[in-house]
């Protein structure tokens, strides 16, 4: 599995709360963040407005890729 390292900056109180939540759930902070990110992606994918925005972005980027392919 391809993995990447991502760094996030959190305000102190948020980081402390995340550490406590992760400990209470008997998991690492990294695992808690991975689960939160996956849930965020699932939620966004289920949102029709997000889907509309995603298709618009895809259409606009397609034009860029087509121009690059012609170079």
Buried (B, 14 or more C-beta within 10 A) or exposed (E): EEEEEEEEEEEEEEEEEBEEEBEEEEBEBEEBBEEEEEEEEEEEEEEEEEEEEEEEEEEEEEEEEEEEEEE
